[in-house]
Amino acid sequence: DSPTQANIARDLREMESMISELLEAERLKGQHQQLQKVDVSLNEIVMSVVDEYFPEAELDLQLNEGMPLQALDPVRMRLVTRNILDNALKHQNVDSKPVHIATATTVDSSQIQIQDFGRGIAKNHIPHLTDPFYRVDASRQRKTGGVGLGLYLVKRIIDAHLGKLNIESEEGVGTTVTISLPLETNNNEQV
């Protein structure tokens, strides 16, 4: 029960996570791995992630009640939502407004937007955030963690769904991540 054992256990979990993320990214890179799509709404995905991983987090949820069901891979979309929300919470300032999560729909797409009010990201880093192993914080502090695979994997999953990932940030103001996913016209049910 020593601190050294706890550090080793934490390092092993990080390595296991890194290997899993690398394998998943490579599976999505190749055409042999298909998405396991089922009809689900983005609201269901958001709420399952919040309930399972962030039940104590102070969040500002503005989920559109008319979100349509759409063919998505819920396991992978949960991973996307968890990674982005985890990043937002890690980089949120202590005295900031709560992280804002919103869902919306247009004629041809559904969106999820996650906005933090933290320190933000310099403009020169934004184009590289989805590169494998890219980290804004090169010092690899325990607080920010990670090895630079989270947003790389997010981008791969969004691309596999034929969606779009947009990251906007301003230093000292915060970061907004918006995901747009195309709606299929054969299903008009709403949840």
C-alpha positions in Angstrom: 0.0 0.0 0.0 2.9 2.3 -0.6 2.8 5.5 -2.7 5.2 3.8 -5.1 2.8 1.0 -5.7 0.0 3.5 -6.3 2.2 5.3 -8.9 3.0 2.0 -10.6 -0.7 1.1 -10.8 -1.5 4.5 -12.2 1.2 4.2 -14.8 0.0 0.7 -15.8 -3.5 2.0 -16.2 -2.2 4.8 -18.4 -0.2 2.3 -20.5 -3.3 0.1 -20.9 -5.4 3.0 -21.9 -2.8 4.1 -24.5 -2.6 0.7 -26.0 -6.4 0.4 -26.2 -6.6 3.8 -27.8 -3.9 2.9 -30.3 -5.5 -0.3 -31.3 -8.9 1.3 -31.6 -7.5 4.1 -33.8 -5.8 1.5 -36.1 -9.0 -0.5 -36.3 -10.9 2.6 -37.4 -8.1 3.5 -39.9 -8.5 0.2 -41.8 -11.6 -0.6 -43.8 -12.0 -4.0 -42.2 -13.5 -2.6 -39.0 -17.1 -1.6 -39.3 -19.0 0.6 -37.0 -21.7 -1.2 -34.9 -24.5 1.2 -35.6 -27.9 1.2 -33.8 -30.6 3.8 -33.6 -29.8 6.1 -30.7 -30.1 9.8 -29.9 -27.1 12.0 -28.9 -29.1 12.8 -25.7 -29.0 9.2 -24.7 -25.2 9.0 -25.3 -24.5 12.3 -23.4 -26.6 11.2 -20.4 -25.1 7.8 -20.2 -21.6 9.3 -20.2 -22.5 11.9 -17.6 -24.2 9.4 -15.3 -21.4 6.8 -15.5 -18.2 8.9 -15.6 -19.1 12.4 -14.3 -22.0 12.1 -11.8 -20.5 14.6 -9.4 -19.4 17.1 -12.1 -21.1 20.5 -12.1 -22.4 20.7 -15.7 -24.8 23.0 -17.6 -26.8 20.6 -19.7 -29.0 22.0 -22.5 -30.2 19.0 -24.4 -32.6 19.5 -27.2 -35.8 17.5 -26.4 -36.4 16.8 -30.1 -33.2 14.9 -30.9 -33.8 12.3 -33.6 -32.8 8.7 -33.4 -29.9 8.1 -35.8 -27.6 5.2 -36.7 -24.5 5.6 -34.6 -22.0 3.3 -32.9 -23.0 4.1 -29.3 -19.8 2.6 -27.7 -17.6 4.7 -29.8 -19.7 7.8 -29.5 -19.7 7.4 -25.8 -15.9 7.3 -26.0 -15.9 10.5 -28.1 -18.2 12.3 -25.6 -16.2 11.0 -22.6 -12.8 12.2 -24.0 -14.0 15.6 -24.9 -15.9 16.1 -21.6 -12.9 14.9 -19.6 -10.7 17.4 -21.4 -13.1 20.2 -20.8 -13.3 19.4 -17.0 -9.5 19.0 -16.7 -8.9 22.4 -18.3 -11.7 24.2 -16.6 -10.7 26.9 -14.1 -11.8 26.4 -10.5 -13.9 29.6 -10.4 -15.3 29.3 -13.9 -18.9 28.7 -15.0 -19.8 25.0 -15.3 -18.9 23.2 -18.5 -21.7 23.6 -21.0 -23.1 20.7 -23.0 -25.7 21.2 -25.6 -27.3 19.1 -28.3 -29.1 20.5 -31.4 -30.5 19.3 -34.7 -30.7 20.8 -38.2 -32.4 19.5 -41.3 -29.5 17.3 -42.2 -27.4 16.8 -39.0 -27.3 16.5 -35.3 -24.7 18.3 -33.1 -23.2 18.0 -29.7 -21.3 21.0 -28.3 -19.1 20.9 -25.2 -17.7 24.3 -24.0 -15.4 25.0 -21.1 -14.4 28.3 -19.7 -10.8 27.4 -18.9 -7.5 28.7 -20.0 -8.0 28.1 -23.7 -5.6 26.9 -26.4 -3.2 29.1 -28.5 -4.3 29.3 -32.1 -1.1 27.7 -33.4 -1.9 24.5 -31.5 -5.5 24.0 -32.8 -4.6 22.5 -36.2 -2.5 19.8 -34.5 -4.8 18.8 -31.7 -6.0 15.7 -33.5 -2.5 14.6 -34.6 -1.4 11.4 -32.8 0.8 12.0 -29.7 0.4 15.8 -30.0 0.1 17.5 -26.6 -0.2 21.3 -26.0 1.3 20.7 -22.5 4.6 19.1 -23.4 5.6 18.8 -19.8 3.2 15.8 -19.3 1.9 16.9 -15.9 -0.2 14.4 -14.0 -3.0 16.9 -13.8 -3.5 17.1 -17.5 -2.4 13.5 -18.1 -2.7 11.7 -21.4 -0.3 10.9 -24.2 -2.0 12.8 -27.0 -4.2 10.1 -28.4 -7.6 11.2 -27.1 -8.5 13.7 -29.8 -6.8 11.7 -32.4 -9.1 8.8 -31.6 -12.1 11.2 -31.4 -11.3 12.5 -34.9 -11.1 8.9 -36.3 -14.5 8.0 -34.8 -16.1 11.2 -36.1 -14.6 10.6 -39.6 -15.9 7.0 -39.5 -19.4 8.4 -38.9 -18.9 10.8 -41.8 -19.2 13.7 -39.3 -17.2 16.9 -38.7 -15.2 17.9 -35.7 -14.7 21.6 -35.0 -12.5 23.0 -32.2 -12.5 26.7 -31.4 -10.5 28.3 -28.6 -9.4 31.6 -27.2 -6.7 31.9 -24.6 -8.1 33.0 -21.3 -11.7 32.4 -22.4 -12.0 28.7 -23.1 -12.6 26.0 -25.7 -15.6 24.9 -27.6 -15.8 21.5 -29.4 -18.6 20.9 -31.8 -19.4 17.6 -33.4 -21.8 17.4 -36.4 -23.1 14.0 -37.5 -25.2 13.5 -40.6 -28.8 12.4 -40.2 -30.1 9.6 -42.3 -33.4 10.4 -43.9 -35.0 7.0 -43.3 -35.7 7.5 -39.6 -37.8 10.3 -38.3 -38.5 9.1 -34.8 -37.5 11.4 -32.0 -36.3 10.9 -28.4 
